[in-house]
């Protein structure tokens, strides 16, 4: 019995991978084995950094809230504790947005919980 090779599927799989490697430098874009390694590594970085992005943004929001709180005579920890006690249900993203774009509103919020 003759050997059967599913070349249609193989070609499709390789084309899909090379398409994912589009824009890479040198052999990483057109040599299958090199491109395969580069794309796999890129996907690992993408997966890892989707988690890291959340962490980085939370840290940024905390820094912004802290800076704005200190301008209004309070530390970040004190502000967050008093907001929780006053049952103000604003998350850090919203608080950071207020601190940067609407400082008067943020100051009013700080004075309210003080």
MOPAC internal coordinates of N, CA, C and O (Angstrom, degrees):
PM7 1SCF
backbone

  N    0.0000 0     0.00 0     0.00 0    0    0    0
  C    1.4544 1     0.00 0     0.00 0    1    0    0
  C    1.5282 1   109.24 1     0.00 0    2    1    0
  O    1.2310 1   120.13 1   -45.43 1    3    2    1
  N    1.3368 1   117.36 1   134.57 1    3    2    1
  C    1.4619 1   118.99 1  -178.14 1    5    3    2
  C    1.5293 1   112.18 1   -71.02 1    6    5    3
  O    1.2310 1   121.92 1   -26.74 1    7    6    5
  N    1.3220 1   113.92 1   153.26 1    7    6    5
  C    1.4681 1   120.84 1   179.51 1    9    7    6
  C    1.5167 1   109.18 1   -74.58 1   10    9    7
  O    1.2310 1   120.63 1   -45.92 1   11   10    9
  N    1.3166 1   116.39 1   134.08 1   11   10    9
  C    1.4691 1   120.57 1  -179.33 1   13   11   10
  C    1.5262 1   108.97 1  -111.15 1   14   13   11
  O    1.2310 1   120.82 1   -51.92 1   15   14   13
  N    1.3265 1   116.04 1   128.08 1   15   14   13
  C    1.4600 1   121.36 1  -179.15 1   17   15   14
  C    1.5227 1   107.19 1  -123.42 1   18   17   15
  O    1.2310 1   120.66 1   -52.13 1   19   18   17
  N    1.2942 1   116.34 1   127.87 1   19   18   17
  C    1.4596 1   119.73 1  -178.71 1   21   19   18
  C    1.5311 1   109.17 1   -85.07 1   22   21   19
  O    1.2310 1   121.21 1  -102.65 1   23   22   21
  N    1.3316 1   115.30 1    77.35 1   23   22   21
  C    1.4683 1   119.49 1  -174.92 1   25   23   22
  C    1.5241 1   112.43 1   -69.77 1   26   25   23
  O    1.2310 1   119.86 1   154.00 1   27   26   25
  N    1.3292 1   117.87 1   -26.00 1   27   26   25
  C    1.4622 1   120.95 1   178.87 1   29   27   26
  C    1.5276 1   109.97 1   -62.58 1   30   29   27
  O    1.2310 1   120.93 1   131.97 1   31   30   29
  N    1.3229 1   115.83 1   -48.03 1   31   30   29
  C    1.4660 1   120.45 1  -179.63 1   33   31   30
  C    1.5264 1   110.88 1   -66.88 1   34   33   31
  O    1.2310 1   120.37 1   140.06 1   35   34   33
  N    1.3453 1   116.89 1   -39.94 1   35   34   33
  C    1.4604 1   120.76 1  -179.47 1   37   35   34
  C    1.5246 1   110.56 1   -62.29 1   38   37   35
  O    1.2310 1   121.20 1   133.96 1   39   38   37
  N    1.3311 1   115.30 1   -46.04 1   39   38   37
  C    1.4635 1   119.61 1  -179.36 1   41   39   38
  C    1.5258 1   110.69 1   -63.19 1   42   41   39
  O    1.2310 1   121.50 1   136.98 1   43   42   41
  N    1.3220 1   114.73 1   -43.02 1   43   42   41
  C    1.4744 1   119.19 1  -179.51 1   45   43   42
  C    1.5311 1   110.77 1   -61.31 1   46   45   43
  O    1.2310 1   121.08 1   137.97 1   47   46   45
  N    1.3424 1   115.54 1   -42.03 1   47   46   45
  C    1.4699 1   120.47 1   179.96 1   49   47   46
  C    1.5256 1   110.94 1   -63.92 1   50   49   47
  O    1.2310 1   120.53 1   136.71 1   51   50   49
  N    1.3408 1   116.59 1   -43.29 1   51   50   49
  C    1.4685 1   120.71 1  -179.78 1   53   51   50
  C    1.5206 1   111.22 1   -67.88 1   54   53   51
  O    1.2310 1   120.39 1   138.86 1   55   54   53
  N    1.3336 1   116.85 1   -41.14 1   55   54   53
  C    1.4715 1   120.66 1   179.45 1   57   55   54
  C    1.5277 1   110.75 1   -62.77 1   58   57   55
  O    1.2310 1   121.09 1   139.84 1   59   58   57
  N    1.3246 1   115.51 1   -40.16 1   59   58   57
  C    1.4626 1   120.21 1   179.78 1   61   59   58
  C    1.5347 1   110.37 1   -62.13 1   62   61   59
  O    1.2310 1   120.99 1   137.20 1   63   62   61
  N    1.3341 1   115.72 1   -42.80 1   63   62   61
  C    1.4596 1   120.16 1  -179.85 1   65   63   62
  C    1.5237 1   111.31 1   -68.09 1   66   65   63
  O    1.2310 1   120.13 1   137.63 1   67   66   65
  N    1.3405 1   117.35 1   -42.37 1   67   66   65
  C    1.4664 1   119.98 1   179.48 1   69   67   66
  C    1.5279 1   110.88 1   -66.80 1   70   69   67
  O    1.2310 1   120.27 1   148.42 1   71   70   69
  N    1.3201 1   117.08 1   -31.58 1   71   70   69
  C    1.4631 1   120.18 1   176.28 1   73   71   70
  C    1.5326 1   110.20 1   -65.80 1   74   73   71
  O    1.2310 1   120.93 1   142.66 1   75   74   73
  N    1.3372 1   115.83 1   -37.34 1   75   74   73
  C    1.4658 1   120.42 1   178.06 1   77   75   74
  C    1.5282 1   111.42 1   -67.39 1   78   77   75
  O    1.2310 1   120.34 1   154.66 1   79   78   77
  N    1.3453 1   116.96 1   -25.34 1   79   78   77
  C    1.4639 1   121.71 1  -178.75 1   81   79   78
  C    1.5274 1   112.18 1   -89.90 1   82   81   79
  O    1.2310 1   120.40 1  -173.25 1   83   82   81
  N    1.3218 1   116.85 1     6.75 1   83   82   81
  C    1.4619 1   121.17 1  -178.62 1   85   83   82
  C    1.5319 1   110.14 1   -60.90 1   86   85   83
  O    1.2310 1   120.44 1   -45.96 1   87   86   85
  N    1.3143 1   116.76 1   134.04 1   87   86   85
  C    1.4557 1   120.97 1   179.72 1   89   87   86
  C    1.5179 1   113.34 1    94.77 1   90   89   87
  O    1.2310 1   120.02 1   170.42 1   91   90   89
  N    1.3208 1   117.56 1    -9.58 1   91   90   89
  C    1.4533 1   120.63 1   177.70 1   93   91   90
  C    1.5284 1   109.15 1   -73.21 1   94   93   91
  O    1.2310 1   120.33 1   -19.13 1   95   94   93
  N    1.3363 1   116.98 1   160.87 1   95   94   93
  C    1.4574 1   122.09 1  -174.97 1   97   95   94
  C    1.5291 1   111.41 1   -93.58 1   98   97   95
  O    1.2310 1   120.91 1   -37.58 1   99   98   97
  N    1.3213 1   115.87 1   142.42 1   99   98   97
  C    1.4622 1   121.85 1   173.14 1  101   99   98
  C    1.5105 1   112.96 1    67.14 1  102  101   99
  O    1.2310 1   120.94 1    40.07 1  103  102  101
  N    1.3314 1   115.81 1  -139.93 1  103  102  101
  C    1.4638 1   120.95 1  -176.29 1  105  103  102
  C    1.5223 1   112.55 1   -70.57 1  106  105  103
  O    1.2310 1   120.21 1   166.67 1  107  106  105
  N    1.3244 1   117.20 1   -13.33 1  107  106  105
  C    1.4666 1   120.09 1  -177.89 1  109  107  106
  C    1.5244 1   111.02 1   -64.27 1  110  109  107
  O    1.2310 1   119.93 1   160.04 1  111  110  109
  N    1.3302 1   117.74 1   -19.96 1  111  110  109
  C    1.4639 1   119.15 1  -177.61 1  113  111  110
  C    1.5204 1   114.07 1   -95.05 1  114  113  111
  O    1.2310 1   119.11 1   160.04 1  115  114  113
  N    1.3533 1   119.31 1   -19.96 1  115  114  113
  C    1.4628 1   118.17 1  -173.58 1  117  115  114
  C    1.5321 1   116.11 1  -132.13 1  118  117  115
  O    1.2310 1   119.25 1   173.15 1  119  118  117
  N    1.3212 1   119.03 1    -6.85 1  119  118  117
  C    1.4655 1   121.04 1   175.37 1  121  119  118
  C    1.5225 1   107.15 1  -101.11 1  122  121  119
  O    1.2310 1   120.78 1   -60.09 1  123  122  121
  N    1.3280 1   116.12 1   119.91 1  123  122  121
  C    1.4655 1   120.84 1  -169.12 1  125  123  122
  C    1.5222 1   113.50 1   -53.78 1  126  125  123
  O    1.2310 1   119.83 1   128.73 1  127  126  125
  N    1.3398 1   117.93 1   -51.27 1  127  126  125
  C    1.4665 1   119.62 1  -173.95 1  129  127  126
  C    1.5228 1   111.51 1   -65.56 1  130  129  127
  O    1.2310 1   120.52 1   140.99 1  131  130  129
  N    1.3314 1   116.61 1   -39.01 1  131  130  129
  C    1.4667 1   120.20 1   179.51 1  133  131  130
  C    1.5271 1   109.30 1   -69.43 1  134  133  131
  O    1.2310 1   120.81 1   137.16 1  135  134  133
  N    1.3398 1   116.05 1   -42.84 1  135  134  133
  C    1.4633 1   121.08 1   179.68 1  137  135  134
  C    1.5305 1   110.75 1   -62.71 1  138  137  135
  O    1.2310 1   120.63 1   140.87 1  139  138  137
  N    1.3282 1   116.41 1   -39.13 1  139  138  137
  C    1.4662 1   121.16 1  -179.76 1  141  139  138
  C    1.5273 1   110.49 1   -59.51 1  142  141  139
  O    1.2310 1   120.83 1   133.83 1  143  142  141
  N    1.3310 1   116.02 1   -46.17 1  143  142  141
  C    1.4671 1   120.31 1   178.80 1  145  143  142
  C    1.5288 1   110.98 1   -63.45 1  146  145  143
  O    1.2310 1   120.71 1   136.83 1  147  146  145
  N    1.3438 1   116.25 1   -43.17 1  147  146  145
  C    1.4573 1   120.55 1  -177.96 1  149  147  146
  C    1.5305 1   111.41 1   -64.93 1  150  149  147
  O    1.2310 1   120.37 1   138.31 1  151  150  149
  N    1.3278 1   116.90 1   -41.69 1  151  150  149
  C    1.4666 1   120.99 1  -179.12 1  153  151  150
  C    1.5275 1   110.41 1   -68.42 1  154  153  151
  O    1.2310 1   120.06 1   138.57 1  155  154  153
  N    1.3355 1   117.49 1   -41.43 1  155  154  153
  C    1.4642 1   120.69 1   178.24 1  157  155  154
  C    1.5260 1   110.63 1   -61.18 1  158  157  155
  O    1.2310 1   120.88 1   136.44 1  159  158  157
  N    1.3343 1   115.93 1   -43.56 1  159  158  157
  C    1.4604 1   120.33 1   179.46 1  161  159  158
  C    1.5249 1   110.23 1   -64.76 1  162  161  159
  O    1.2310 1   120.97 1   138.43 1  163  162  161
  N    1.3325 1   115.75 1   -41.57 1  163  162  161
  C    1.4567 1   119.96 1   178.39 1  165  163  162
  C    1.5132 1   112.72 1   -61.77 1  166  165  163
  O    1.2310 1   120.91 1   140.77 1  167  166  165
  N    1.3327 1   115.87 1   -39.23 1  167  166  165
  C    1.4622 1   119.63 1   178.30 1  169  167  166
  C    1.5191 1   111.60 1   -67.30 1  170  169  167
  O    1.2310 1   120.45 1   143.89 1  171  170  169
  N    1.3359 1   116.74 1   -36.11 1  171  170  169
  C    1.4665 1   120.20 1   175.85 1  173  171  170
  C    1.5254 1   110.24 1   -62.54 1  174  173  171
  O    1.2310 1   120.63 1   134.60 1  175  174  173
  N    1.3331 1   116.40 1   -45.40 1  175  174  173
  C    1.4663 1   120.54 1   179.15 1  177  175  174
  C    1.5235 1   110.49 1   -62.21 1  178  177  175
  O    1.2310 1   120.32 1   138.07 1  179  178  177
  N    1.3286 1   117.00 1   -41.93 1  179  178  177
  C    1.4612 1   121.21 1  -178.38 1  181  179  178
  C    1.5285 1   110.36 1   -62.86 1  182  181  179
  O    1.2310 1   120.41 1   135.94 1  183  182  181
  N    1.3367 1   116.81 1   -44.06 1  183  182  181
  C    1.4625 1   121.19 1   179.88 1  185  183  182
  C    1.5248 1   110.16 1   -63.37 1  186  185  183
  O    1.2310 1   121.07 1   132.44 1  187  186  185
  N    1.3329 1   115.55 1   -47.56 1  187  186  185
  C    1.4649 1   120.65 1  -178.08 1  189  187  186
  C    1.5226 1   111.01 1   -62.40 1  190  189  187
  O    1.2310 1   120.80 1   136.31 1  191  190  189
  N    1.3435 1   116.07 1   -43.69 1  191  190  189
  C    1.4570 1   119.74 1  -172.20 1  193  191  190
  C    1.5189 1   113.28 1   -80.07 1  194  193  191
  O    1.2310 1   119.62 1   166.23 1  195  194  193
  N    1.3282 1   118.33 1   -13.77 1  195  194  193
  C    1.4697 1   118.64 1   170.79 1  197  195  194
  C    1.5249 1   109.16 1   -65.70 1  198  197  195
  O    1.2310 1   120.47 1   145.45 1  199  198  197
  N    1.3292 1   116.71 1   -34.55 1  199  198  197
  C    1.4678 1   120.91 1   176.45 1  201  199  198
  C    1.5386 1   110.08 1   -73.77 1  202  201  199
  O    1.2310 1   120.83 1   137.41 1  203  202  201
  N    1.3268 1   116.03 1   -42.59 1  203  202  201
  C    1.4661 1   120.97 1  -177.26 1  205  203  202
  C    1.5257 1   111.15 1   -64.40 1  206  205  203
  O    1.2310 1   120.65 1   145.73 1  207  206  205
  N    1.3347 1   116.36 1   -34.27 1  207  206  205
  C    1.4614 1   120.64 1  -179.36 1  209  207  206
  C    1.5262 1   111.06 1   -60.43 1  210  209  207
  O    1.2310 1   120.43 1   137.86 1  211  210  209
  N    1.3096 1   116.78 1   -42.14 1  211  210  209
  C    1.4695 1   121.24 1   178.93 1  213  211  210
  C    1.5288 1   110.20 1   -61.30 1  214  213  211
  O    1.2310 1   121.26 1   136.50 1  215  214  213
  N    1.3373 1   115.19 1   -43.50 1  215  214  213
  C    1.4658 1   121.71 1   179.82 1  217  215  214
  C    1.5233 1   110.69 1   -62.46 1  218  217  215
  O    1.2310 1   120.79 1   134.98 1  219  218  217
  N    1.3434 1   116.10 1   -45.02 1  219  218  217
  C    1.4632 1   120.80 1  -178.11 1  221  219  218
  C    1.5238 1   111.84 1   -64.87 1  222  221  219
  O    1.2310 1   120.48 1   138.78 1  223  222  221
  N    1.3392 1   116.68 1   -41.22 1  223  222  221
  C    1.4596 1   119.36 1  -179.84 1  225  223  222
  C    1.5197 1   111.25 1   -66.69 1  226  225  223
  O    1.2310 1   120.38 1   139.90 1  227  226  225
  N    1.3330 1   116.87 1   -40.10 1  227  226  225
  C    1.4632 1   119.04 1   178.18 1  229  227  226
  C    1.5283 1   110.52 1   -61.17 1  230  229  227
  O    1.2310 1   120.34 1   137.82 1  231  230  229
  N    1.3262 1   116.96 1   -42.18 1  231  230  229
  C    1.4703 1   121.01 1   178.29 1  233  231  230
  C    1.5337 1   110.81 1   -62.51 1  234  233  231
  O    1.2310 1   120.46 1   139.36 1  235  234  233
  N    1.3256 1   116.73 1   -40.64 1  235  234  233
  C    1.4630 1   121.08 1   178.74 1  237  235  234
  C    1.5271 1   110.75 1   -63.27 1  238  237  235
  O    1.2310 1   120.51 1   135.29 1  239  238  237
  N    1.3329 1   116.63 1   -44.71 1  239  238  237
  C    1.4622 1   120.37 1   179.80 1  241  239  238
  C    1.5233 1   110.53 1   -61.38 1  242  241  239
  O    1.2310 1   120.41 1   137.82 1  243  242  241
  N    1.3346 1   116.83 1   -42.18 1  243  242  241
  C    1.4671 1   120.91 1  -179.84 1  245  243  242
  C    1.5203 1   110.12 1   -62.86 1  246  245  243
  O    1.2310 1   119.62 1   137.94 1  247  246  245
  N    1.3452 1   118.34 1   -42.06 1  247  246  245
  C    1.4645 1   121.41 1   178.72 1  249  247  246
  C    1.5175 1   111.21 1   -62.26 1  250  249  247
  O    1.2310 1   120.49 1   137.76 1  251  250  249
  N    1.3314 1   116.67 1   -42.24 1  251  250  249
  C    1.4605 1   120.45 1  -179.53 1  253  251  250
  C    1.5305 1   111.47 1   -66.50 1  254  253  251
  O    1.2310 1   120.68 1   137.52 1  255  254  253
  N    1.3245 1   116.30 1   -42.48 1  255  254  253
  C    1.4701 1   120.02 1   179.19 1  257  255  254
  C    1.5257 1   109.73 1   -64.53 1  258  257  255
  O    1.2310 1   120.50 1   137.38 1  259  258  257
  N    1.3281 1   116.65 1   -42.62 1  259  258  257
  C    1.4588 1   121.80 1  -179.87 1  261  259  258
  C    1.5255 1   110.71 1   -60.74 1  262  261  259
  O    1.2310 1   120.34 1   134.28 1  263  262  261
  N    1.3371 1   116.96 1   -45.72 1  263  262  261
  C    1.4714 1   120.82 1  -179.45 1  265  263  262
  C    1.5261 1   110.59 1   -61.73 1  266  265  263
  O    1.2310 1   120.66 1   135.16 1  267  266  265
  N    1.3291 1   116.35 1   -44.84 1  267  266  265
  C    1.4616 1   120.31 1  -179.15 1  269  267  266
  C    1.5241 1   111.21 1   -68.68 1  270  269  267
  O    1.2310 1   120.45 1   142.48 1  271  270  269
  N    1.3194 1   116.75 1   -37.52 1  271  270  269
  C    1.4668 1   120.65 1   179.79 1  273  271  270
  C    1.5219 1   110.01 1   -65.31 1  274  273  271
  O    1.2310 1   120.22 1   138.28 1  275  274  273
  N    1.3308 1   117.19 1   -41.72 1  275  274  273
  C    1.4636 1   120.89 1   179.71 1  277  275  274
  C    1.5237 1   111.90 1   -66.17 1  278  277  275
  O    1.2310 1   120.36 1   147.63 1  279  278  277
  N    1.3449 1   116.92 1   -32.37 1  279  278  277
  C    1.4684 1   119.50 1   174.62 1  281  279  278
  C    1.5256 1   111.00 1   -64.01 1  282  281  279
  O    1.2310 1   121.07 1   153.59 1  283  282  281
  N    1.3344 1   115.57 1   -26.41 1  283  282  281
  C    1.4621 1   120.90 1   179.23 1  285  283  282
  C    1.5309 1   112.39 1  -100.66 1  286  285  283
  O    1.2310 1   120.75 1  -162.32 1  287  286  285
  N    1.3384 1   116.18 1    17.68 1  287  286  285
  C    1.4617 1   121.17 1   172.49 1  289  287  286
  C    1.5160 1   115.57 1    75.94 1  290  289  287
  O    1.2310 1   119.99 1  -145.49 1  291  290  289
  N    1.3111 1   117.62 1    34.51 1  291  290  289
  C    1.4659 1   121.05 1   179.60 1  293  291  290
  C    1.5192 1   108.46 1  -148.92 1  294  293  291
  O    1.2310 1   120.56 1   -29.92 1  295  294  293
  N    1.3327 1   116.54 1   150.08 1  295  294  293
  C    1.4648 1   118.67 1   177.17 1  297  295  294
  C    1.5245 1   109.39 1   -87.78 1  298  297  295
  O    1.2310 1   121.15 1   -12.93 1  299  298  297
  N    1.3200 1   115.41 1   167.07 1  299  298  297
  C    1.4710 1   121.29 1   179.83 1  301  299  298
  C    1.5232 1   110.81 1   -59.95 1  302  301  299
  O    1.2310 1   120.83 1   132.79 1  303  302  301
  N    1.3385 1   116.03 1   -47.21 1  303  302  301
  C    1.4641 1   120.50 1  -176.04 1  305  303  302
  C    1.5269 1   110.87 1   -62.82 1  306  305  303
  O    1.2310 1   120.76 1   136.50 1  307  306  305
  N    1.3384 1   116.15 1   -43.50 1  307  306  305
  C    1.4707 1   119.80 1   178.59 1  309  307  306
  C    1.5244 1   110.62 1   -61.83 1  310  309  307
  O    1.2310 1   121.14 1   134.89 1  311  310  309
  N    1.3412 1   115.43 1   -45.11 1  311  310  309
  C    1.4656 1   120.31 1  -178.72 1  313  311  310
  C    1.5262 1   110.97 1   -60.60 1  314  313  311
  O    1.2310 1   120.01 1   132.17 1  315  314  313
  N    1.3271 1   117.58 1   -47.83 1  315  314  313
  C    1.4568 1   120.62 1  -177.30 1  317  315  314
  C    1.5379 1   110.68 1   -65.11 1  318  317  315
  O    1.2310 1   120.49 1   141.98 1  319  318  317
  N    1.3283 1   116.67 1   -38.02 1  319  318  317
  C    1.4607 1   120.09 1   177.84 1  321  319  318
  C    1.5183 1   111.65 1   -63.77 1  322  321  319
  O    1.2310 1   120.85 1   136.38 1  323  322  321
  N    1.3346 1   115.98 1   -43.62 1  323  322  321
  C    1.4674 1   120.02 1  -178.96 1  325  323  322
  C    1.5276 1   111.71 1   -71.73 1  326  325  323
  O    1.2310 1   120.22 1   146.23 1  327  326  325
  N    1.3264 1   117.19 1   -33.77 1  327  326  325
  C    1.4695 1   120.17 1   175.72 1  329  327  326
  C    1.5231 1   110.31 1   -63.80 1  330  329  327
  O    1.2310 1   120.57 1   138.61 1  331  330  329
  N    1.3412 1   116.51 1   -41.39 1  331  330  329
  C    1.4572 1   120.46 1   179.58 1  333  331  330
  C    1.5282 1   110.83 1   -66.42 1  334  333  331
  O    1.2310 1   121.08 1   139.39 1  335  334  333
  N    1.3532 1   115.53 1   -40.61 1  335  334  333
  C    1.4579 1   119.82 1   179.82 1  337  335  334
  C    1.5332 1   111.18 1   -66.23 1  338  337  335
  O    1.2310 1   120.84 1   144.31 1  339  338  337
  N    1.3514 1   116.01 1   -35.69 1  339  338  337
  C    1.4694 1   121.06 1   178.98 1  341  339  338
  C    1.5296 1   111.67 1   -81.76 1  342  341  339
  O    1.2310 1   120.62 1  -179.48 1  343  342  341
  N    1.3178 1   116.42 1     0.52 1  343  342  341
  C    1.4709 1   123.84 1   179.55 1  345  343  342
  C    1.5280 1   112.19 1    57.39 1  346  345  343
  O    1.2310 1   121.28 1  -136.69 1  347  346  345
  N    1.3478 1   115.15 1    43.31 1  347  346  345
  C    1.4634 1   120.65 1   173.69 1  349  347  346
  C    1.5188 1   106.77 1   -87.73 1  350  349  347
  O    1.2310 1   120.37 1   -64.10 1  351  350  349
  N    1.3295 1   116.89 1   115.90 1  351  350  349
  C    1.4665 1   122.59 1  -172.70 1  353  351  350
  C    1.5327 1   112.07 1   -93.62 1  354  353  351
  O    1.2310 1   119.94 1  -130.11 1  355  354  353
  N    1.3287 1   117.72 1    49.89 1  355  354  353
  C    1.4745 1   120.61 1   176.63 1  357  355  354
  C    1.5212 1   108.18 1  -101.68 1  358  357  355
  O    1.2310 1   120.93 1   -47.22 1  359  358  357
  N    1.3271 1   115.83 1   132.78 1  359  358  357
  C    1.4651 1   118.79 1   177.89 1  361  359  358
  C    1.5306 1   110.38 1   -81.88 1  362  361  359
  O    1.2310 1   120.98 1    -7.39 1  363  362  361
  N    1.3316 1   115.73 1   172.61 1  363  362  361
  C    1.4646 1   120.49 1  -175.83 1  365  363  362
  C    1.5274 1   112.30 1   -64.85 1  366  365  363
  O    1.2310 1   120.43 1   146.10 1  367  366  365
  N    1.3231 1   116.79 1   -33.90 1  367  366  365
  C    1.4698 1   120.47 1   179.39 1  369  367  366
  C    1.5295 1   110.05 1   -62.69 1  370  369  367
  O    1.2310 1   120.40 1   134.24 1  371  370  369
  N    1.3273 1   116.85 1   -45.76 1  371  370  369
  C    1.4596 1   121.23 1  -179.55 1  373  371  370
  C    1.5231 1   110.64 1   -68.02 1  374  373  371
  O    1.2310 1   120.17 1   139.19 1  375  374  373
  N    1.3327 1   117.28 1   -40.81 1  375  374  373
  C    1.4654 1   120.61 1   178.54 1  377  375  374
  C    1.5237 1   111.55 1   -63.08 1  378  377  375
  O    1.2310 1   120.42 1   138.74 1  379  378  377
  N    1.3354 1   116.80 1   -41.26 1  379  378  377
  C    1.4658 1   121.02 1   179.18 1  381  379  378
  C    1.5188 1   110.48 1   -65.32 1  382  381  379
  O    1.2310 1   120.19 1   141.40 1  383  382  381
  N    1.3312 1   117.23 1   -38.60 1  383  382  381
  C    1.4594 1   121.53 1   177.69 1  385  383  382
  C    1.5238 1   110.20 1   -63.68 1  386  385  383
  O    1.2310 1   120.53 1   136.71 1  387  386  385
  N    1.3214 1   116.60 1   -43.29 1  387  386  385
  C    1.4728 1   120.45 1   176.53 1  389  387  386
  C    1.5250 1   110.51 1   -61.97 1  390  389  387
  O    1.2310 1   120.58 1   136.14 1  391  390  389
  N    1.3248 1   116.50 1   -43.86 1  391  390  389
  C    1.4647 1   121.31 1  -177.40 1  393  391  390
  C    1.5228 1   111.44 1   -61.31 1  394  393  391
  O    1.2310 1   119.95 1   141.70 1  395  394  393
  N    1.3303 1   117.70 1   -38.30 1  395  394  393
  C    1.4589 1   121.40 1  -175.86 1  397  395  394
  C    1.5235 1   111.52 1   -85.11 1  398  397  395
  O    1.2310 1   120.27 1   131.86 1  399  398  397
  N    1.3335 1   117.09 1   -48.14 1  399  398  397
  C    1.4684 1   120.66 1  -170.99 1  401  399  398
  C    1.5183 1   114.79 1   -95.17 1  402  401  399
  O    1.2310 1   119.93 1   157.02 1  403  402  401
  N    1.3441 1   117.73 1   -22.98 1  403  402  401
  C    1.4665 1   120.85 1  -178.17 1  405  403  402
  C    1.5301 1   109.61 1  -135.77 1  406  405  403
  O    1.2310 1   119.98 1  -109.90 1  407  406  405
  N    1.3403 1   117.64 1    70.10 1  407  406  405
  C    1.4656 1   119.89 1  -174.67 1  409  407  406
  C    1.5343 1   113.89 1   -62.19 1  410  409  407
  O    1.2310 1   120.08 1   148.73 1  411  410  409
  N    1.3458 1   117.46 1   -31.27 1  411  410  409
  C    1.4748 1   119.36 1   179.51 1  413  411  410
  C    1.5280 1   110.73 1   -67.09 1  414  413  411
  O    1.2310 1   120.81 1   139.58 1  415  414  413
  N    1.3234 1   116.06 1   -40.42 1  415  414  413
  C    1.4703 1   120.38 1   177.91 1  417  415  414
  C    1.5277 1   110.20 1   -64.65 1  418  417  415
  O    1.2310 1   121.04 1   138.84 1  419  418  417
  N    1.3363 1   115.62 1   -41.16 1  419  418  417
  C    1.4666 1   120.33 1   179.09 1  421  419  418
  C    1.5229 1   109.96 1   -63.64 1  422  421  419
  O    1.2310 1   120.35 1   137.67 1  423  422  421
  N    1.3393 1   116.94 1   -42.33 1  423  422  421
  C    1.4691 1   121.02 1   178.70 1  425  423  422
  C    1.5222 1   110.55 1   -62.86 1  426  425  423
  O    1.2310 1   120.15 1   140.39 1  427  426  425
  N    1.3324 1   117.32 1   -39.61 1  427  426  425
  C    1.4634 1   121.43 1   178.11 1  429  427  426
  C    1.5280 1   110.57 1   -63.34 1  430  429  427
  O    1.2310 1   120.65 1   140.88 1  431  430  429
  N    1.3315 1   116.36 1   -39.12 1  431  430  429
  C    1.4630 1   122.00 1   178.68 1  433  431  430
  C    1.5205 1   110.08 1   -64.96 1  434  433  431
  O    1.2310 1   120.42 1   137.17 1  435  434  433
  N    1.3371 1   116.80 1   -42.83 1  435  434  433
  C    1.4656 1   121.05 1   179.31 1  437  435  434
  C    1.5269 1   109.84 1   -63.70 1  438  437  435
  O    1.2310 1   120.48 1   136.28 1  439  438  437
  N    1.3182 1   116.70 1   -43.72 1  439  438  437
  C    1.4771 1   120.53 1  -179.87 1  441  439  438
  C    1.5298 1   110.81 1   -65.27 1  442  441  439
  O    1.2310 1   120.19 1   145.50 1  443  442  441
  N    1.3158 1   117.25 1   -34.50 1  443  442  441
  C    1.4658 1   121.37 1  -179.71 1  445  443  442
  C    1.5291 1   111.20 1   -65.74 1  446  445  443
  O    1.2310 1   120.26 1   138.46 1  447  446  445
  N    1.3464 1   117.11 1   -41.54 1  447  446  445
  C    1.4608 1   119.00 1  -178.43 1  449  447  446
  C    1.5233 1   112.91 1   -84.50 1  450  449  447
  O    1.2310 1   120.13 1   165.55 1  451  450  449
  N    1.3270 1   117.36 1   -14.45 1  451  450  449
  C    1.4648 1   120.96 1   179.37 1  453  451  450
  C    1.5164 1   108.53 1   -67.44 1  454  453  451
  O    1.2310 1   120.10 1   180.00 1  455  454  453

